Amino acid sequence: MAWVGRYEDIVAGREGQYRVRLMDNQNAWDCAYPGVEVLPDGTIVATTYGHWMPDAPPYIVSVRLRLEQLDARLK
């Protein structure tokens, strides 16, 4: 899950702009602890592990996204 908002939203306990499900873990546990990096061009890279396919062992996935892409999907 990615949360998009401003620092002021966090401080005030507000929901922010939106949340995005990046992938769907197929197990009730054993996922997350993601590493998140913002690259110099603004690309966000999130890397984590989880059970991404039913009845399969967990594996590591990296997701790359840009806020402009997410914002465009809201329109």
mmCIF file of the N, C-alpha and C atoms, coordinates in Angstrom:
data_MODEL
# 
_entry.id   MODEL 
# 
loop_
_atom_site.group_PDB 
_atom_site.id 
_atom_site.type_symbol 
_atom_site.label_atom_id 
_atom_site.label_alt_id 
_atom_site.label_comp_id 
_atom_site.label_asym_id 
_atom_site.label_entity_id 
_atom_site.label_seq_id 
_atom_site.pdbx_PDB_ins_code 
_atom_site.Cartn_x 
_atom_site.Cartn_y 
_atom_site.Cartn_z 
_atom_site.occupancy 
_atom_site.B_iso_or_equiv 
_atom_site.pdbx_formal_charge 
_atom_site.auth_seq_id 
_atom_site.auth_comp_id 
_atom_site.auth_asym_id 
_atom_site.auth_atom_id 
_atom_site.pdbx_PDB_model_num 
ATOM 1   N N  . MET A 1 1  ? 0.853  -1.166  0.000   1.00 0.00 ? 1  MET A N  1 
ATOM 2   C CA . MET A 1 1  ? 0.000  0.000   0.000   1.00 0.00 ? 1  MET A CA 1 
ATOM 3   C C  . MET A 1 1  ? 0.896  1.224   0.000   1.00 0.00 ? 1  MET A C  1 
ATOM 4   N N  . ALA A 1 2  ? 0.580  2.170   -0.836  1.00 0.00 ? 2  ALA A N  1 
ATOM 5   C CA . ALA A 1 2  ? 1.293  3.449   -0.855  1.00 0.00 ? 2  ALA A CA 1 
ATOM 6   C C  . ALA A 1 2  ? 0.331  4.538   -0.414  1.00 0.00 ? 2  ALA A C  1 
ATOM 7   N N  . TRP A 1 3  ? 0.793  5.399   0.462   1.00 0.00 ? 3  TRP A N  1 
ATOM 8   C CA . TRP A 1 3  ? 0.012  6.528   0.946   1.00 0.00 ? 3  TRP A CA 1 
ATOM 9   C C  . TRP A 1 3  ? 0.565  7.781   0.305   1.00 0.00 ? 3  TRP A C  1 
ATOM 10  N N  . VAL A 1 4  ? -0.302 8.625   -0.221  1.00 0.00 ? 4  VAL A N  1 
ATOM 11  C CA . VAL A 1 4  ? 0.116  9.883   -0.839  1.00 0.00 ? 4  VAL A CA 1 
ATOM 12  C C  . VAL A 1 4  ? -0.560 11.018  -0.091  1.00 0.00 ? 4  VAL A C  1 
ATOM 13  N N  . GLY A 1 5  ? 0.237  11.905  0.413   1.00 0.00 ? 5  GLY A N  1 
ATOM 14  C CA . GLY A 1 5  ? -0.284 13.046  1.144   1.00 0.00 ? 5  GLY A CA 1 
ATOM 15  C C  . GLY A 1 5  ? 0.854  13.958  1.546   1.00 0.00 ? 5  GLY A C  1 
ATOM 16  N N  . ARG A 1 6  ? 0.559  14.880  2.434   1.00 0.00 ? 6  ARG A N  1 
ATOM 17  C CA . ARG A 1 6  ? 1.555  15.836  2.897   1.00 0.00 ? 6  ARG A CA 1 
ATOM 18  C C  . ARG A 1 6  ? 1.895  15.563  4.349   1.00 0.00 ? 6  ARG A C  1 
ATOM 19  N N  . TYR A 1 7  ? 3.034  16.035  4.764   1.00 0.00 ? 7  TYR A N  1 
ATOM 20  C CA . TYR A 1 7  ? 3.457  15.873  6.152   1.00 0.00 ? 7  TYR A CA 1 
ATOM 21  C C  . TYR A 1 7  ? 2.398  16.427  7.102   1.00 0.00 ? 7  TYR A C  1 
ATOM 22  N N  . GLU A 1 8  ? 1.807  17.552  6.716   1.00 0.00 ? 8  GLU A N  1 
ATOM 23  C CA . GLU A 1 8  ? 0.772  18.168  7.557   1.00 0.00 ? 8  GLU A CA 1 
ATOM 24  C C  . GLU A 1 8  ? -0.420 17.234  7.744   1.00 0.00 ? 8  GLU A C  1 
ATOM 25  N N  . ASP A 1 9  ? -0.706 16.395  6.743   1.00 0.00 ? 9  ASP A N  1 
ATOM 26  C CA . ASP A 1 9  ? -1.788 15.416  6.872   1.00 0.00 ? 9  ASP A CA 1 
ATOM 27  C C  . ASP A 1 9  ? -1.471 14.409  7.977   1.00 0.00 ? 9  ASP A C  1 
ATOM 28  N N  . ILE A 1 10 ? -0.233 13.966  8.003   1.00 0.00 ? 10 ILE A N  1 
ATOM 29  C CA . ILE A 1 10 ? 0.170  13.004  9.037   1.00 0.00 ? 10 ILE A CA 1 
ATOM 30  C C  . ILE A 1 10 ? 0.045  13.627  10.415  1.00 0.00 ? 10 ILE A C  1 
ATOM 31  N N  . VAL A 1 11 ? 0.577  14.825  10.579  1.00 0.00 ? 11 VAL A N  1 
ATOM 32  C CA . VAL A 1 11 ? 0.554  15.506  11.869  1.00 0.00 ? 11 VAL A CA 1 
ATOM 33  C C  . VAL A 1 11 ? -0.878 15.724  12.352  1.00 0.00 ? 11 VAL A C  1 
ATOM 34  N N  . ALA A 1 12 ? -1.778 16.070  11.425  1.00 0.00 ? 12 ALA A N  1 
ATOM 35  C CA . ALA A 1 12 ? -3.166 16.362  11.789  1.00 0.00 ? 12 ALA A CA 1 
ATOM 36  C C  . ALA A 1 12 ? -4.047 15.114  11.820  1.00 0.00 ? 12 ALA A C  1 
ATOM 37  N N  . GLY A 1 13 ? -3.478 13.939  11.485  1.00 0.00 ? 13 GLY A N  1 
ATOM 38  C CA . GLY A 1 13 ? -4.274 12.709  11.492  1.00 0.00 ? 13 GLY A CA 1 
ATOM 39  C C  . GLY A 1 13 ? -5.249 12.606  10.342  1.00 0.00 ? 13 GLY A C  1 
ATOM 40  N N  . ARG A 1 14 ? -4.981 13.338  9.252   1.00 0.00 ? 14 ARG A N  1 
ATOM 41  C CA . ARG A 1 14 ? -5.866 13.285  8.087   1.00 0.00 ? 14 ARG A CA 1 
ATOM 42  C C  . ARG A 1 14 ? -5.467 12.143  7.161   1.00 0.00 ? 14 ARG A C  1 
ATOM 43  N N  . GLU A 1 15 ? -6.381 11.767  6.284   1.00 0.00 ? 15 GLU A N  1 
ATOM 44  C CA . GLU A 1 15 ? -6.159 10.636  5.380   1.00 0.00 ? 15 GLU A CA 1 
ATOM 45  C C  . GLU A 1 15 ? -5.168 10.922  4.266   1.00 0.00 ? 15 GLU A C  1 
ATOM 46  N N  . GLY A 1 16 ? -4.913 12.162  3.944   1.00 0.00 ? 16 GLY A N  1 
ATOM 47  C CA . GLY A 1 16 ? -4.042 12.485  2.823   1.00 0.00 ? 16 GLY A CA 1 
ATOM 48  C C  . GLY A 1 16 ? -4.829 12.504  1.527   1.00 0.00 ? 16 GLY A C  1 
ATOM 49  N N  . GLN A 1 17 ? -4.112 12.516  0.396   1.00 0.00 ? 17 GLN A N  1 
ATOM 50  C CA . GLN A 1 17 ? -4.784 12.579  -0.906  1.00 0.00 ? 17 GLN A CA 1 
ATOM 51  C C  . GLN A 1 17 ? -5.409 11.250  -1.281  1.00 0.00 ? 17 GLN A C  1 
ATOM 52  N N  . TYR A 1 18 ? -4.620 10.186  -1.239  1.00 0.00 ? 18 TYR A N  1 
ATOM 53  C CA . TYR A 1 18 ? -5.143 8.868   -1.600  1.00 0.00 ? 18 TYR A CA 1 
ATOM 54  C C  . TYR A 1 18 ? -4.177 7.770   -1.189  1.00 0.00 ? 18 TYR A C  1 
ATOM 55  N N  . ARG A 1 19 ? -4.669 6.554   -1.242  1.00 0.00 ? 19 ARG A N  1 
ATOM 56  C CA . ARG A 1 19 ? -3.863 5.356   -1.010  1.00 0.00 ? 19 ARG A CA 1 
ATOM 57  C C  . ARG A 1 19 ? -3.971 4.465   -2.233  1.00 0.00 ? 19 ARG A C  1 
ATOM 58  N N  . VAL A 1 20 ? -2.904 3.742   -2.523  1.00 0.00 ? 20 VAL A N  1 
ATOM 59  C CA . VAL A 1 20 ? -2.854 2.889   -3.708  1.00 0.00 ? 20 VAL A CA 1 
ATOM 60  C C  . VAL A 1 20 ? -2.370 1.498   -3.296  1.00 0.00 ? 20 VAL A C  1 
ATOM 61  N N  . ARG A 1 21 ? -3.112 0.492   -3.683  1.00 0.00 ? 21 ARG A N  1 
ATOM 62  C CA . ARG A 1 21 ? -2.647 -0.877  -3.461  1.00 0.00 ? 21 ARG A CA 1 
ATOM 63  C C  . ARG A 1 21 ? -1.692 -1.223  -4.587  1.00 0.00 ? 21 ARG A C  1 
ATOM 64  N N  . LEU A 1 22 ? -0.449 -1.468  -4.243  1.00 0.00 ? 22 LEU A N  1 
ATOM 65  C CA . LEU A 1 22 ? 0.574  -1.753  -5.246  1.00 0.00 ? 22 LEU A CA 1 
ATOM 66  C C  . LEU A 1 22 ? 0.526  -3.206  -5.697  1.00 0.00 ? 22 LEU A C  1 
ATOM 67  N N  . MET A 1 23 ? 0.310  -4.099  -4.763  1.00 0.00 ? 23 MET A N  1 
ATOM 68  C CA . MET A 1 23 ? 0.188  -5.527  -5.073  1.00 0.00 ? 23 MET A CA 1 
ATOM 69  C C  . MET A 1 23 ? -0.720 -6.144  -4.024  1.00 0.00 ? 23 MET A C  1 
ATOM 70  N N  . ASP A 1 24 ? -1.159 -7.366  -4.250  1.00 0.00 ? 24 ASP A N  1 
ATOM 71  C CA . ASP A 1 24 ? -2.082 -8.041  -3.343  1.00 0.00 ? 24 ASP A CA 1 
ATOM 72  C C  . ASP A 1 24 ? -1.412 -9.283  -2.776  1.00 0.00 ? 24 ASP A C  1 
ATOM 73  N N  . ASN A 1 25 ? -1.000 -9.211  -1.511  1.00 0.00 ? 25 ASN A N  1 
ATOM 74  C CA . ASN A 1 25 ? -0.391 -10.364 -0.852  1.00 0.00 ? 25 ASN A CA 1 
ATOM 75  C C  . ASN A 1 25 ? -1.453 -11.449 -0.664  1.00 0.00 ? 25 ASN A C  1 
ATOM 76  N N  . GLN A 1 26 ? -1.146 -12.653 -1.046  1.00 0.00 ? 26 GLN A N  1 
ATOM 77  C CA . GLN A 1 26 ? -2.103 -13.757 -1.002  1.00 0.00 ? 26 GLN A CA 1 
ATOM 78  C C  . GLN A 1 26 ? -2.042 -14.553 0.303   1.00 0.00 ? 26 GLN A C  1 
ATOM 79  N N  . ASN A 1 27 ? -1.303 -14.057 1.275   1.00 0.00 ? 27 ASN A N  1 
ATOM 80  C CA . ASN A 1 27 ? -1.162 -14.731 2.560   1.00 0.00 ? 27 ASN A CA 1 
ATOM 81  C C  . ASN A 1 27 ? -1.519 -13.715 3.643   1.00 0.00 ? 27 ASN A C  1 
ATOM 82  N N  . ALA A 1 28 ? -2.100 -14.180 4.730   1.00 0.00 ? 28 ALA A N  1 
ATOM 83  C CA . ALA A 1 28 ? -2.516 -13.266 5.795   1.00 0.00 ? 28 ALA A CA 1 
ATOM 84  C C  . ALA A 1 28 ? -1.329 -12.709 6.587   1.00 0.00 ? 28 ALA A C  1 
ATOM 85  N N  . TRP A 1 29 ? -0.145 -13.224 6.376   1.00 0.00 ? 29 TRP A N  1 
ATOM 86  C CA . TRP A 1 29 ? 1.033  -12.781 7.098   1.00 0.00 ? 29 TRP A CA 1 
ATOM 87  C C  . TRP A 1 29 ? 2.254  -12.932 6.186   1.00 0.00 ? 29 TRP A C  1 
ATOM 88  N N  . ASP A 1 30 ? 3.396  -12.642 6.706   1.00 0.00 ? 30 ASP A N  1 
ATOM 89  C CA . ASP A 1 30 ? 4.664  -12.834 5.998   1.00 0.00 ? 30 ASP A CA 1 
ATOM 90  C C  . ASP A 1 30 ? 4.777  -11.964 4.753   1.00 0.00 ? 30 ASP A C  1 
ATOM 91  N N  . CYS A 1 31 ? 4.712  -10.664 4.970   1.00 0.00 ? 31 CYS A N  1 
ATOM 92  C CA . CYS A 1 31 ? 4.964  -9.724  3.870   1.00 0.00 ? 31 CYS A CA 1 
ATOM 93  C C  . CYS A 1 31 ? 5.404  -8.402  4.475   1.00 0.00 ? 31 CYS A C  1 
ATOM 94  N N  . ALA A 1 32 ? 5.754  -7.487  3.634   1.00 0.00 ? 32 ALA A N  1 
ATOM 95  C CA . ALA A 1 32 ? 6.034  -6.098  3.985   1.00 0.00 ? 32 ALA A CA 1 
ATOM 96  C C  . ALA A 1 32 ? 7.485  -5.858  4.363   1.00 0.00 ? 32 ALA A C  1 
ATOM 97  N N  . TYR A 1 33 ? 7.730  -4.952  5.294   1.00 0.00 ? 33 TYR A N  1 
ATOM 98  C CA . TYR A 1 33 ? 9.048  -4.405  5.595   1.00 0.00 ? 33 TYR A CA 1 
ATOM 99  C C  . TYR A 1 33 ? 9.696  -3.861  4.326   1.00 0.00 ? 33 TYR A C  1 
ATOM 100 N N  . PRO A 1 34 ? 8.988  -2.990  3.597   1.00 0.00 ? 34 PRO A N  1 
ATOM 101 C CA . PRO A 1 34 ? 9.516  -2.527  2.310   1.00 0.00 ? 34 PRO A CA 1 
ATOM 102 C C  . PRO A 1 34 ? 10.633 -1.505  2.477   1.00 0.00 ? 34 PRO A C  1 
ATOM 103 N N  . GLY A 1 35 ? 11.497 -1.517  1.512   1.00 0.00 ? 35 GLY A N  1 
ATOM 104 C CA . GLY A 1 35 ? 12.448 -0.431  1.353   1.00 0.00 ? 35 GLY A CA 1 
ATOM 105 C C  . GLY A 1 35 ? 11.863 0.512   0.316   1.00 0.00 ? 35 GLY A C  1 
ATOM 106 N N  . VAL A 1 36 ? 11.902 1.812   0.575   1.00 0.00 ? 36 VAL A N  1 
ATOM 107 C CA . VAL A 1 36 ? 11.347 2.793   -0.356  1.00 0.00 ? 36 VAL A CA 1 
ATOM 108 C C  . VAL A 1 36 ? 12.424 3.832   -0.643  1.00 0.00 ? 36 VAL A C  1 
ATOM 109 N N  . GLU A 1 37 ? 12.605 4.126   -1.907  1.00 0.00 ? 37 GLU A N  1 
ATOM 110 C CA . GLU A 1 37 ? 13.614 5.095   -2.325  1.00 0.00 ? 37 GLU A CA 1 
ATOM 111 C C  . GLU A 1 37 ? 13.002 6.026   -3.365  1.00 0.00 ? 37 GLU A C  1 
ATOM 112 N N  . VAL A 1 38 ? 13.330 7.298   -3.278  1.00 0.00 ? 38 VAL A N  1 
ATOM 113 C CA . VAL A 1 38 ? 12.931 8.263   -4.310  1.00 0.00 ? 38 VAL A CA 1 
ATOM 114 C C  . VAL A 1 38 ? 14.190 8.574   -5.118  1.00 0.00 ? 38 VAL A C  1 
ATOM 115 N N  . LEU A 1 39 ? 14.143 8.250   -6.399  1.00 0.00 ? 39 LEU A N  1 
ATOM 116 C CA . LEU A 1 39 ? 15.286 8.469   -7.280  1.00 0.00 ? 39 LEU A CA 1 
ATOM 117 C C  . LEU A 1 39 ? 15.386 9.945   -7.665  1.00 0.00 ? 39 LEU A C  1 
ATOM 118 N N  . PRO A 1 40 ? 16.545 10.387  -8.156  1.00 0.00 ? 40 PRO A N  1 
ATOM 119 C CA . PRO A 1 40 ? 16.720 11.805  -8.506  1.00 0.00 ? 40 PRO A CA 1 
ATOM 120 C C  . PRO A 1 40 ? 15.684 12.335  -9.497  1.00 0.00 ? 40 PRO A C  1 
ATOM 121 N N  . ASP A 1 41 ? 15.145 11.475  -10.361 1.00 0.00 ? 41 ASP A N  1 
ATOM 122 C CA . ASP A 1 41 ? 14.139 11.936  -11.332 1.00 0.00 ? 41 ASP A CA 1 
ATOM 123 C C  . ASP A 1 41 ? 12.720 11.913  -10.768 1.00 0.00 ? 41 ASP A C  1 
ATOM 124 N N  . GLY A 1 42 ? 12.561 11.592  -9.476  1.00 0.00 ? 42 GLY A N  1 
ATOM 125 C CA . GLY A 1 42 ? 11.248 11.566  -8.842  1.00 0.00 ? 42 GLY A CA 1 
ATOM 126 C C  . GLY A 1 42 ? 10.571 10.214  -8.849  1.00 0.00 ? 42 GLY A C  1 
ATOM 127 N N  . THR A 1 43 ? 11.162 9.231   -9.515  1.00 0.00 ? 43 THR A N  1 
ATOM 128 C CA . THR A 1 43 ? 10.602 7.877   -9.514  1.00 0.00 ? 43 THR A CA 1 
ATOM 129 C C  . THR A 1 43 ? 10.694 7.289   -8.114  1.00 0.00 ? 43 THR A C  1 
ATOM 130 N N  . ILE A 1 44 ? 9.613  6.686   -7.662  1.00 0.00 ? 44 ILE A N  1 
ATOM 131 C CA . ILE A 1 44 ? 9.574  6.019   -6.364  1.00 0.00 ? 44 ILE A CA 1 
ATOM 132 C C  . ILE A 1 44 ? 9.746  4.527   -6.607  1.00 0.00 ? 44 ILE A C  1 
ATOM 133 N N  . VAL A 1 45 ? 10.667 3.913   -5.859  1.00 0.00 ? 45 VAL A N  1 
ATOM 134 C CA . VAL A 1 45 ? 10.909 2.478   -5.970  1.00 0.00 ? 45 VAL A CA 1 
ATOM 135 C C  . VAL A 1 45 ? 10.620 1.855   -4.603  1.00 0.00 ? 45 VAL A C  1 
ATOM 136 N N  . ALA A 1 46 ? 9.690  0.903   -4.569  1.00 0.00 ? 46 ALA A N  1 
ATOM 137 C CA . ALA A 1 46 ? 9.374  0.164   -3.345  1.00 0.00 ? 46 ALA A CA 1 
ATOM 138 C C  . ALA A 1 46 ? 9.726  -1.299  -3.581  1.00 0.00 ? 46 ALA A C  1 
ATOM 139 N N  . THR A 1 47 ? 10.506 -1.876  -2.672  1.00 0.00 ? 47 THR A N  1 
ATOM 140 C CA . THR A 1 47 ? 10.931 -3.271  -2.791  1.00 0.00 ? 47 THR A CA 1 
ATOM 141 C C  . THR A 1 47 ? 10.507 -4.008  -1.533  1.00 0.00 ? 47 THR A C  1 
ATOM 142 N N  . THR A 1 48 ? 9.845  -5.155  -1.709  1.00 0.00 ? 48 THR A N  1 
ATOM 143 C CA . THR A 1 48 ? 9.387  -5.935  -0.571  1.00 0.00 ? 48 THR A CA 1 
ATOM 144 C C  . THR A 1 48 ? 9.211  -7.387  -0.990  1.00 0.00 ? 48 THR A C  1 
ATOM 145 N N  . TYR A 1 49 ? 8.886  -8.213  -0.027  1.00 0.00 ? 49 TYR A N  1 
ATOM 146 C CA . TYR A 1 49 ? 8.611  -9.615  -0.341  1.00 0.00 ? 49 TYR A CA 1 
ATOM 147 C C  . TYR A 1 49 ? 7.188  -9.940  0.096   1.00 0.00 ? 49 TYR A C  1 
ATOM 148 N N  . GLY A 1 50 ? 6.645  -10.988 -0.472  1.00 0.00 ? 50 GLY A N  1 
ATOM 149 C CA . GLY A 1 50 ? 5.313  -11.425 -0.095  1.00 0.00 ? 50 GLY A CA 1 
ATOM 150 C C  . GLY A 1 50 ? 4.903  -12.631 -0.909  1.00 0.00 ? 50 GLY A C  1 
ATOM 151 N N  . HIS A 1 51 ? 3.722  -13.107 -0.642  1.00 0.00 ? 51 HIS A N  1 
ATOM 152 C CA . HIS A 1 51 ? 3.132  -14.244 -1.361  1.00 0.00 ? 51 HIS A CA 1 
ATOM 153 C C  . HIS A 1 51 ? 2.247  -13.651 -2.457  1.00 0.00 ? 51 HIS A C  1 
ATOM 154 N N  . TRP A 1 52 ? 2.809  -13.398 -3.614  1.00 0.00 ? 52 TRP A N  1 
ATOM 155 C CA . TRP A 1 52 ? 2.116  -12.669 -4.666  1.00 0.00 ? 52 TRP A CA 1 
ATOM 156 C C  . TRP A 1 52 ? 1.275  -13.570 -5.553  1.00 0.00 ? 52 TRP A C  1 
ATOM 157 N N  . MET A 1 53 ? 1.462  -14.876 -5.441  1.00 0.00 ? 53 MET A N  1 
ATOM 158 C CA . MET A 1 53 ? 0.640  -15.825 -6.188  1.00 0.00 ? 53 MET A CA 1 
ATOM 159 C C  . MET A 1 53 ? 0.108  -16.857 -5.198  1.00 0.00 ? 53 MET A C  1 
ATOM 160 N N  . PRO A 1 54 ? -1.164 -17.245 -5.314  1.00 0.00 ? 54 PRO A N  1 
ATOM 161 C CA . PRO A 1 54 ? -1.739 -18.213 -4.379  1.00 0.00 ? 54 PRO A CA 1 
ATOM 162 C C  . PRO A 1 54 ? -0.920 -19.508 -4.359  1.00 0.00 ? 54 PRO A C  1 
ATOM 163 N N  . ASP A 1 55 ? -0.710 -20.020 -3.157  1.00 0.00 ? 55 ASP A N  1 
ATOM 164 C CA . ASP A 1 55 ? -0.031 -21.303 -2.935  1.00 0.00 ? 55 ASP A CA 1 
ATOM 165 C C  . ASP A 1 55 ? 1.400  -21.337 -3.466  1.00 0.00 ? 55 ASP A C  1 
ATOM 166 N N  . ALA A 1 56 ? 2.011  -20.184 -3.657  1.00 0.00 ? 56 ALA A N  1 
ATOM 167 C CA . ALA A 1 56 ? 3.403  -20.129 -4.102  1.00 0.00 ? 56 ALA A CA 1 
ATOM 168 C C  . ALA A 1 56 ? 4.263  -19.600 -2.961  1.00 0.00 ? 56 ALA A C  1 
ATOM 169 N N  . PRO A 1 57 ? 5.537  -19.952 -2.941  1.00 0.00 ? 57 PRO A N  1 
ATOM 170 C CA . PRO A 1 57 ? 6.406  -19.396 -1.903  1.00 0.00 ? 57 PRO A CA 1 
ATOM 171 C C  . PRO A 1 57 ? 6.581  -17.889 -2.111  1.00 0.00 ? 57 PRO A C  1 
ATOM 172 N N  . PRO A 1 58 ? 6.953  -17.170 -1.062  1.00 0.00 ? 58 PRO A N  1 
ATOM 173 C CA . PRO A 1 58 ? 7.125  -15.728 -1.202  1.00 0.00 ? 58 PRO A CA 1 
ATOM 174 C C  . PRO A 1 58 ? 8.326  -15.402 -2.082  1.00 0.00 ? 58 PRO A C  1 
ATOM 175 N N  . TYR A 1 59 ? 8.260  -14.234 -2.704  1.00 0.00 ? 59 TYR A N  1 
ATOM 176 C CA . TYR A 1 59 ? 9.398  -13.763 -3.472  1.00 0.00 ? 59 TYR A CA 1 
ATOM 177 C C  . TYR A 1 59 ? 9.448  -12.241 -3.421  1.00 0.00 ? 59 TYR A C  1 
ATOM 178 N N  . ILE A 1 60 ? 10.557 -11.682 -3.837  1.00 0.00 ? 60 ILE A N  1 
ATOM 179 C CA . ILE A 1 60 ? 10.810 -10.245 -3.760  1.00 0.00 ? 60 ILE A CA 1 
ATOM 180 C C  . ILE A 1 60 ? 10.353 -9.562  -5.044  1.00 0.00 ? 60 ILE A C  1 
ATOM 181 N N  . VAL A 1 61 ? 9.736  -8.398  -4.868  1.00 0.00 ? 61 VAL A N  1 
ATOM 182 C CA . VAL A 1 61 ? 9.251  -7.610  -5.999  1.00 0.00 ? 61 VAL A CA 1 
ATOM 183 C C  . VAL A 1 61 ? 9.639  -6.147  -5.771  1.00 0.00 ? 61 VAL A C  1 
ATOM 184 N N  . SER A 1 62 ? 10.017 -5.479  -6.842  1.00 0.00 ? 62 SER A N  1 
ATOM 185 C CA . SER A 1 62 ? 10.215 -4.027  -6.816  1.00 0.00 ? 62 SER A CA 1 
ATOM 186 C C  . SER A 1 62 ? 9.171  -3.388  -7.716  1.00 0.00 ? 62 SER A C  1 
ATOM 187 N N  . VAL A 1 63 ? 8.559  -2.323  -7.227  1.00 0.00 ? 63 VAL A N  1 
ATOM 188 C CA . VAL A 1 63 ? 7.565  -1.581  -7.986  1.00 0.00 ? 63 VAL A CA 1 
ATOM 189 C C  . VAL A 1 63 ? 8.093  -0.162  -8.170  1.00 0.00 ? 63 VAL A C  1 
ATOM 190 N N  . ARG A 1 64 ? 8.046  0.312   -9.397  1.00 0.00 ? 64 ARG A N  1 
ATOM 191 C CA . ARG A 1 64 ? 8.475  1.683   -9.712  1.00 0.00 ? 64 ARG A CA 1 
ATOM 192 C C  . ARG A 1 64 ? 7.249  2.475   -10.124 1.00 0.00 ? 64 ARG A C  1 
ATOM 193 N N  . LEU A 1 65 ? 7.119  3.689   -9.598  1.00 0.00 ? 65 LEU A N  1 
ATOM 194 C CA . LEU A 1 65 ? 5.992  4.527   -9.967  1.00 0.00 ? 65 LEU A CA 1 
ATOM 195 C C  . LEU A 1 65 ? 6.376  5.986   -9.838  1.00 0.00 ? 65 LEU A C  1 
ATOM 196 N N  . ARG A 1 66 ? 5.568  6.812   -10.463 1.00 0.00 ? 66 ARG A N  1 
ATOM 197 C CA . ARG A 1 66 ? 5.744  8.260   -10.379 1.00 0.00 ? 66 ARG A CA 1 
ATOM 198 C C  . ARG A 1 66 ? 4.403  8.859   -9.961  1.00 0.00 ? 66 ARG A C  1 
ATOM 199 N N  . LEU A 1 67 ? 4.457  9.884   -9.131  1.00 0.00 ? 67 LEU A N  1 
ATOM 200 C CA . LEU A 1 67 ? 3.218  10.505  -8.666  1.00 0.00 ? 67 LEU A CA 1 
ATOM 201 C C  . LEU A 1 67 ? 2.387  11.041  -9.823  1.00 0.00 ? 67 LEU A C  1 
ATOM 202 N N  . GLU A 1 68 ? 3.040  11.507  -10.878 1.00 0.00 ? 68 GLU A N  1 
ATOM 203 C CA . GLU A 1 68 ? 2.296  12.012  -12.032 1.00 0.00 ? 68 GLU A CA 1 
ATOM 204 C C  . GLU A 1 68 ? 1.431  10.912  -12.651 1.00 0.00 ? 68 GLU A C  1 
ATOM 205 N N  . GLN A 1 69 ? 1.946  9.693   -12.679 1.00 0.00 ? 69 GLN A N  1 
ATOM 206 C CA . GLN A 1 69 ? 1.183  8.557   -13.224 1.00 0.00 ? 69 GLN A CA 1 
ATOM 207 C C  . GLN A 1 69 ? -0.029 8.266   -12.339 1.00 0.00 ? 69 GLN A C  1 
ATOM 208 N N  . LEU A 1 70 ? 0.167  8.273   -11.037 1.00 0.00 ? 70 LEU A N  1 
ATOM 209 C CA . LEU A 1 70 ? -0.945 7.996   -10.125 1.00 0.00 ? 70 LEU A CA 1 
ATOM 210 C C  . LEU A 1 70 ? -1.983 9.106   -10.207 1.00 0.00 ? 70 LEU A C  1 
ATOM 211 N N  . ASP A 1 71 ? -1.538 10.351  -10.186 1.00 0.00 ? 71 ASP A N  1 
ATOM 212 C CA . ASP A 1 71 ? -2.470 11.481  -10.279 1.00 0.00 ? 71 ASP A CA 1 
ATOM 213 C C  . ASP A 1 71 ? -3.304 11.410  -11.555 1.00 0.00 ? 71 ASP A C  1 
ATOM 214 N N  . ALA A 1 72 ? -2.683 11.014  -12.664 1.00 0.00 ? 72 ALA A N  1 
ATOM 215 C CA . ALA A 1 72 ? -3.398 10.936  -13.952 1.00 0.00 ? 72 ALA A CA 1 
ATOM 216 C C  . ALA A 1 72 ? -4.499 9.885   -13.910 1.00 0.00 ? 72 ALA A C  1 
ATOM 217 N N  . ARG A 1 73 ? -4.322 8.841   -13.138 1.00 0.00 ? 73 ARG A N  1 
ATOM 218 C CA . ARG A 1 73 ? -5.344 7.791   -13.048 1.00 0.00 ? 73 ARG A CA 1 
ATOM 219 C C  . ARG A 1 73 ? -6.572 8.243   -12.270 1.00 0.00 ? 73 ARG A C  1 
ATOM 220 N N  . LEU A 1 74 ? -6.424 9.272   -11.466 1.00 0.00 ? 74 LEU A N  1 
ATOM 221 C CA . LEU A 1 74 ? -7.560 9.791   -10.697 1.00 0.00 ? 74 LEU A CA 1 
ATOM 222 C C  . LEU A 1 74 ? -8.512 10.602  -11.546 1.00 0.00 ? 74 LEU A C  1 
ATOM 223 N N  . LYS A 1 75 ? -8.044 11.094  -12.669 1.00 0.00 ? 75 LYS A N  1 
ATOM 224 C CA . LYS A 1 75 ? -8.858 11.963  -13.513 1.00 0.00 ? 75 LYS A CA 1 
ATOM 225 C C  . LYS A 1 75 ? -9.796 11.176  -14.392 1.00 0.00 ? 75 LYS A C  1 
# 
